[in-house]
C-alpha cells in the first residue's frame, strides 16, 4: 500500500484521522472493519471498496456511485437485506489480493471519497448499532509507515489528526545528537524519537543501573536490570520500535572520540561531568553546531528538596551569553542530583524545556522572548529567562 494518496488527499486524510481502517490496493480504496448485520442477525465486519480516481497521488471527485463489498450482504437489524443499496451479487476479483462478493448502488452526487464512503457506512453500520451500540467502523488501527525510507516505523497519526504535519515537518532531515543518556537525556530521547528527524545519535558509555530506572521513562524488569544492559544499547532497542534513525555509540565522550559529534545539525548536551562537558562544548562551538545544555541543581535542606531546573541554548549568534550560564563544575560537588533521590519529574521537566527550546529554534514554536537561558526555581515556582545580547 502507498500512503501518499492518503497523506496528500484531504478526503482520505479525513477518513484516516476519524479512525477508519483504510487501505489502497491496485487503484481501489478499501475501508476495512465495517460493522454490518448478517442474515442471522449477528453483527459481523466486512470491507467496503470503491474505485479510486486519482490525478497523480491526489484524489479527484468520485467518478461513479458504485461500491463493492467483501462479506455477506448487509442486512437490516431484523435480518432482511438492505435493498436500497442492493445491486449485483456476483463475486469478482477487483485486483490482485482484492475480491468482492457484492456490488452496491446508492445513486448520489458524492462530493469526495469521505462523503461517498461514510454515506455507505452510515446505511450499513446504522443497522448494526441497533443490535450492538458499540459497533463502529472507526477503530483507529495502527498504521505501518509507507515503504519510502521515512523516519518512523508507523504513521504519525497524532500530527495528521491535529493538522500540524507541515509544522512538525520542519525537523525532517535533521541529524540530532544526545550526549549523555542519564535521567534527562533519556527523556530527551523519548521526545525526540517522536519527531521526523532523520538521525538520532546516542552517545553514552555507561551501564543502565537500578537507580537509572527511577530517573528514566519506562519500567524495566528486575531481570533486565540484573543483566546490566548498556544505556545506549538498551534505549536504542526500545526506541527503534518507533524510529528508524537511531544510531548507537556505546562510549563516553573524550578528546579521543569527539568526531562522534561531527556532522550533526543539533546536539542535546546532557552531561553532568564538567571536564567532559567542556570538551564537548568546545567541539560543538568549533563546528558551529547549535546545542542546548541542560542541568539540575537540587539541594536537600531540612527534609525538603529545592533548586533550579535550567536549559541554556547556544548558537553561533549567542555563544557569549550562553557560555556564562553553562556550569563546567561537576554537578556532584554541591547538589544531591547524583544520589538516588527519585527526581524523575525534574528530569522529565528538564528534557521538555530543552526540546521546546530546540523546537523554537527551528520555528515550530513561536519565540517572542528569544531566551538563551531559562531557569525554573522549584520552591517559588518561578521561571527566569535571559535573552540574547
C-alpha positions as CSV (number, residue, x, y, z in Angstrom):
1,X,0.0,0.0,0.0
2,X,1.2,3.5,-0.8
3,X,0.2,6.1,1.8
4,X,0.9,9.0,-0.4
5,X,-2.7,9.4,-1.7
6,X,-3.9,9.3,1.9
7,X,-1.4,11.9,3.0
8,X,-2.0,14.2,0.0
9,X,-5.8,14.0,-0.3
10,X,-7.9,15.8,2.2
11,X,-10.8,13.5,1.9
12,X,-8.7,10.4,2.5
13,X,-6.8,12.1,5.3
14,X,-10.1,13.0,7.0
15,X,-11.2,9.3,6.8
16,X,-8.0,8.2,8.4
17,X,-8.0,10.9,11.0
18,X,-11.5,9.9,12.0
19,X,-10.3,6.4,12.7
20,X,-11.4,4.4,9.6
21,X,-9.2,1.4,8.7
22,X,-8.0,2.5,5.2
23,X,-6.1,0.6,2.5
24,X,-5.3,1.3,-1.1
25,X,-4.8,-1.6,-3.5
26,X,-4.4,-1.5,-7.2
27,X,-6.5,1.6,-7.7
28,X,-9.2,0.7,-5.2
29,X,-9.9,2.3,-1.8
30,X,-10.8,-0.1,1.0
31,X,-12.4,0.6,4.3
32,X,-11.9,-2.5,6.5
33,X,-13.7,-3.5,9.7
34,X,-17.1,-2.0,8.8
35,X,-19.7,-3.5,11.1
36,X,-22.8,-4.9,9.5
37,X,-25.8,-7.2,10.3
38,X,-25.7,-10.7,8.7
39,X,-28.7,-12.7,7.7
40,X,-28.6,-14.5,11.1
41,X,-28.9,-11.1,12.9
42,X,-25.3,-11.2,14.2
43,X,-23.0,-8.2,13.9
44,X,-20.0,-9.0,11.7
45,X,-17.4,-7.0,9.9
46,X,-16.8,-6.5,6.2
47,X,-14.8,-4.4,3.7
48,X,-16.3,-1.5,1.8
49,X,-14.5,-0.9,-1.5
50,X,-14.6,1.9,-4.1
51,X,-12.7,2.6,-7.3
52,X,-10.2,5.4,-6.7
53,X,-9.9,8.2,-9.2
54,X,-6.6,10.0,-8.9
55,X,-4.6,12.8,-10.5
56,X,-1.1,11.7,-9.7
57,X,-1.4,10.9,-6.0
58,X,-4.3,13.2,-5.2
59,X,-8.0,12.2,-5.4
60,X,-10.5,13.5,-7.9
61,X,-14.2,13.6,-7.3
62,X,-15.5,10.0,-7.4
63,X,-16.3,9.0,-10.9
64,X,-19.3,6.9,-10.0
65,X,-21.7,6.0,-7.2
66,X,-20.9,2.2,-7.2
67,X,-19.3,0.5,-4.2
68,X,-18.2,-3.1,-3.6
69,X,-18.4,-5.3,-0.6
70,X,-16.5,-8.2,0.8
71,X,-18.6,-10.2,3.3
72,X,-22.2,-11.3,3.5
73,X,-24.8,-8.9,2.1
74,X,-25.6,-6.4,4.8
75,X,-29.0,-6.6,6.4
76,X,-31.4,-4.6,8.5
77,X,-31.5,-5.3,12.2
78,X,-34.4,-7.7,11.5
79,X,-32.2,-9.8,9.1
80,X,-33.7,-8.6,5.9
81,X,-31.4,-7.4,3.2
82,X,-30.7,-3.7,2.8
83,X,-32.4,-3.4,-0.6
84,X,-31.8,0.3,-1.0
85,X,-28.1,-0.4,-1.9
86,X,-28.5,-3.9,-3.5
87,X,-27.1,-4.5,-6.9
88,X,-25.2,-7.5,-8.3
89,X,-24.1,-10.3,-6.0
90,X,-21.7,-11.9,-8.4
91,X,-18.3,-12.5,-6.8
92,X,-15.4,-10.8,-8.7
93,X,-11.7,-10.2,-8.4
94,X,-11.1,-6.5,-8.5
95,X,-7.3,-6.6,-8.4
96,X,-4.5,-8.8,-7.0
97,X,-5.5,-9.7,-3.5
98,X,-8.8,-7.8,-3.5
99,X,-12.1,-9.6,-4.3
100,X,-15.7,-8.5,-3.8
101,X,-18.8,-10.6,-3.0
102,X,-21.4,-7.9,-3.8
103,X,-21.8,-4.7,-5.7
104,X,-23.8,-1.7,-4.2
105,X,-25.5,1.1,-5.9
106,X,-26.7,4.1,-4.0
107,X,-27.0,6.9,-6.5
108,X,-25.9,10.3,-5.2
109,X,-23.6,13.2,-6.2
110,X,-20.8,12.3,-3.9
111,X,-18.5,15.4,-3.2
112,X,-15.5,13.3,-2.4
113,X,-14.4,9.9,-1.1
114,X,-15.1,10.9,2.5
115,X,-18.7,11.7,1.5
116,X,-19.1,8.5,-0.5
117,X,-17.7,6.0,2.0
118,X,-19.3,7.5,5.1
119,X,-22.6,7.6,3.3
120,X,-22.5,3.8,2.6
121,X,-21.1,3.1,6.1
122,X,-23.9,5.0,7.7
123,X,-26.5,2.9,5.9
124,X,-24.7,-0.4,6.7
125,X,-23.5,0.2,10.2
126,X,-26.5,2.1,11.3
127,X,-28.4,-1.2,11.3
128,X,-25.6,-2.9,13.3
129,X,-25.7,-0.3,16.0
130,X,-29.4,-1.2,16.7
131,X,-28.1,-4.6,17.8
132,X,-24.8,-3.5,19.2
133,X,-24.5,0.2,20.2
134,X,-20.7,-0.2,20.3
135,X,-20.5,-1.2,16.6
136,X,-18.3,1.4,14.9
137,X,-16.1,1.3,11.8
138,X,-13.8,4.0,13.4
139,X,-11.4,1.6,15.1
140,X,-8.2,3.8,14.9
141,X,-5.9,1.0,13.6
142,X,-2.2,1.0,14.0
143,X,-0.9,2.2,10.6
144,X,2.5,1.0,9.3
145,X,4.7,3.6,7.6
146,X,5.0,3.7,3.9
147,X,7.9,1.8,2.4
148,X,9.7,5.0,1.3
149,X,12.5,5.4,3.8
150,X,10.8,7.7,6.2
151,X,11.9,8.1,9.9
152,X,9.0,6.2,11.5
153,X,8.1,2.6,11.7
154,X,4.4,3.6,11.6
155,X,2.4,6.7,10.6
156,X,2.5,9.8,12.8
157,X,-1.3,9.9,13.2
158,X,-1.1,12.4,16.0
159,X,0.3,15.2,13.8
160,X,-2.2,14.5,10.9
161,X,-5.2,14.4,13.3
162,X,-4.1,17.8,14.7
163,X,-3.3,19.3,11.3
164,X,0.3,20.1,12.3
165,X,2.2,17.7,10.0
166,X,3.6,20.6,7.9
167,X,4.8,22.4,11.1
168,X,6.4,19.3,12.6
169,X,8.0,18.6,9.2
170,X,10.4,21.5,9.8
171,X,12.6,18.9,11.6
172,X,12.6,16.5,8.7
173,X,16.1,15.6,7.7
174,X,17.9,16.9,10.8
175,X,20.6,14.8,12.4
176,X,20.4,15.2,16.2
177,X,22.8,14.0,18.9
178,X,22.1,13.3,22.5
179,X,25.3,13.4,24.6
180,X,24.5,11.6,27.9
181,X,21.6,9.3,28.5
182,X,21.0,9.6,32.2
183,X,17.7,10.8,33.5
184,X,17.3,14.0,31.5
185,X,19.0,12.6,28.3
186,X,16.7,9.5,28.3
187,X,13.6,11.7,28.5
188,X,15.1,13.9,25.7
189,X,15.3,10.7,23.6
190,X,11.7,9.9,24.4
191,X,10.6,13.2,23.0
192,X,12.9,13.4,20.0
193,X,12.0,9.9,18.9
194,X,8.5,11.3,18.2
195,X,9.9,13.8,15.6
196,X,10.7,13.5,11.9
197,X,14.5,13.9,12.4
198,X,16.5,11.6,10.1
199,X,19.0,10.6,12.7
200,X,19.2,10.4,16.5
201,X,22.8,9.7,17.6
202,X,23.0,8.3,21.1
203,X,26.3,8.7,22.9
204,X,26.9,7.2,26.3
205,X,29.2,4.6,27.6
206,X,27.5,3.8,30.9
207,X,25.5,0.8,32.2
208,X,21.8,1.2,32.8
209,X,21.8,0.6,36.6
210,X,19.0,0.2,39.1
211,X,19.0,3.9,40.1
212,X,18.6,4.9,36.5
213,X,15.3,3.0,36.4
214,X,13.9,5.6,38.7
215,X,15.1,8.6,36.6
216,X,14.2,7.4,33.1
217,X,11.0,6.8,31.2
218,X,9.6,3.3,31.1
219,X,9.7,0.4,33.5
220,X,12.5,-2.2,33.2
221,X,12.0,-5.6,34.7
222,X,14.3,-6.8,37.5
223,X,15.7,-9.3,35.1
224,X,16.7,-6.5,32.7
225,X,18.5,-4.7,35.5
226,X,20.3,-7.8,36.6
227,X,21.6,-8.2,33.1
228,X,23.3,-4.7,33.4
229,X,22.4,-3.5,29.9
230,X,24.4,-0.7,28.3
231,X,22.4,2.5,28.4
232,X,22.7,3.5,24.7
233,X,22.1,-0.1,23.5
234,X,19.0,-0.6,25.7
235,X,17.4,2.7,24.8
236,X,18.1,2.1,21.1
237,X,16.4,-1.2,21.2
238,X,13.3,0.4,22.8
239,X,13.0,3.5,20.6
240,X,13.9,1.7,17.4
241,X,10.5,0.2,17.7
242,X,9.2,3.6,16.6
243,X,12.1,5.4,14.9
244,X,14.3,4.2,12.0
245,X,17.2,6.6,12.5
246,X,18.7,5.7,15.9
247,X,22.4,5.2,15.9
248,X,24.3,3.9,19.0
249,X,27.7,4.9,20.2
250,X,28.4,3.0,23.4
251,X,31.2,5.3,24.6
252,X,31.9,8.2,26.9
253,X,33.0,11.3,25.0
254,X,36.6,12.2,25.4
255,X,39.3,14.0,23.5
256,X,39.8,10.8,21.5
257,X,36.4,10.4,20.0
258,X,35.0,13.9,19.6
259,X,34.4,13.1,15.9
260,X,31.2,11.5,17.1
261,X,29.8,15.0,17.4
262,X,30.7,16.0,13.8
263,X,28.1,16.2,11.1
264,X,25.2,16.9,13.4
265,X,22.6,19.6,13.0
266,X,21.8,19.9,16.7
267,X,23.0,18.4,20.0
268,X,21.5,18.0,23.4
269,X,24.3,18.2,26.0
270,X,23.1,16.1,29.0
271,X,26.4,15.6,30.7
272,X,27.0,16.3,34.4
273,X,30.8,15.9,34.5
274,X,32.4,19.3,34.0
275,X,35.6,18.2,32.2
276,X,33.7,16.1,29.6
277,X,31.1,18.9,29.1
278,X,33.9,21.4,28.5
279,X,35.5,19.5,25.6
280,X,32.0,18.7,24.1
281,X,31.0,22.4,24.2
282,X,34.3,23.4,22.7
283,X,33.9,20.9,19.8
284,X,30.4,22.0,19.1
285,X,31.4,25.6,19.2
286,X,34.3,25.0,16.8
287,X,31.9,23.1,14.4
288,X,29.3,25.9,14.5
289,X,26.7,23.4,15.8
290,X,23.8,24.8,17.8
291,X,23.1,22.9,21.1
292,X,21.1,23.0,24.2
293,X,22.8,22.3,27.5
294,X,20.7,21.0,30.4
295,X,21.2,20.8,34.2
296,X,19.6,20.4,37.6
297,X,20.8,22.0,40.8
298,X,19.0,20.2,43.6
299,X,19.7,20.7,47.3
300,X,18.2,18.8,50.2
301,X,17.5,21.1,53.2
302,X,15.6,20.2,56.3
303,X,14.0,17.2,54.7
304,X,12.8,19.0,51.6
305,X,14.3,19.5,48.1
306,X,14.7,22.7,46.2
307,X,16.8,24.1,43.5
308,X,16.8,25.0,39.8
309,X,16.0,23.3,36.5
310,X,17.7,25.0,33.7
311,X,18.4,25.0,30.0
312,X,20.9,27.1,28.0
313,X,20.7,27.5,24.3
314,X,23.9,28.1,22.3
315,X,24.1,29.1,18.6
316,X,26.8,30.9,16.7
317,X,25.0,34.1,17.4
318,X,24.6,33.5,21.2
319,X,27.8,31.8,22.3
320,X,28.9,34.6,24.6
321,X,25.8,34.9,26.8
322,X,25.3,31.1,26.7
323,X,28.8,30.4,27.9
324,X,28.2,32.4,31.1
325,X,25.3,30.2,32.0
326,X,26.9,26.8,31.4
327,X,28.5,25.3,34.5
328,X,31.6,23.3,34.0
329,X,31.9,22.2,37.6
330,X,30.9,18.6,38.4
331,X,27.3,18.6,39.5
332,X,28.1,16.2,42.3
333,X,30.1,18.9,44.1
334,X,27.3,20.8,45.6
335,X,24.0,19.1,45.0
336,X,22.2,15.9,45.5
337,X,21.4,15.1,41.9
338,X,24.0,12.2,41.7
339,X,22.5,10.3,44.6
340,X,19.5,8.0,44.4
341,X,16.9,10.7,45.2
342,X,14.0,10.0,42.9
343,X,13.6,13.1,40.8
344,X,12.2,11.7,37.6
345,X,9.8,14.6,37.3
346,X,12.6,17.1,37.3
347,X,14.5,15.1,34.6
348,X,11.3,15.0,32.5
349,X,10.8,18.7,33.0
350,X,14.4,19.5,32.1
351,X,14.1,17.4,28.9
352,X,10.8,19.0,28.0
353,X,12.3,22.5,28.4
354,X,15.2,21.5,26.2
355,X,13.1,20.1,23.5
356,X,10.8,23.1,23.5
357,X,13.8,25.4,23.1
358,X,15.1,23.3,20.2
359,X,11.7,23.4,18.5
360,X,11.6,27.2,19.0
361,X,15.0,27.4,17.3
362,X,13.7,25.7,14.2
363,X,10.5,27.7,14.1
364,X,7.9,25.1,15.3
365,X,7.0,27.2,18.4
366,X,6.8,31.0,18.5
367,X,9.7,32.6,20.3
368,X,8.9,36.1,21.3
369,X,11.3,36.1,24.3
370,X,14.4,34.9,22.4
371,X,15.7,33.4,25.7
372,X,19.2,32.0,25.8
373,X,18.8,30.8,29.4
374,X,15.7,29.6,31.1
375,X,15.7,28.6,34.7
376,X,12.8,27.1,36.7
377,X,13.1,27.7,40.5
378,X,11.3,24.8,42.2
379,X,10.4,26.4,45.6
380,X,8.7,29.6,44.3
381,X,7.6,28.0,41.0
382,X,9.1,30.9,39.1
383,X,10.7,30.9,35.6
384,X,13.5,33.3,34.8
385,X,14.6,34.0,31.2
386,X,17.6,35.8,29.9
387,X,17.6,36.8,26.3
388,X,20.3,37.4,23.7
389,X,22.6,40.3,23.8
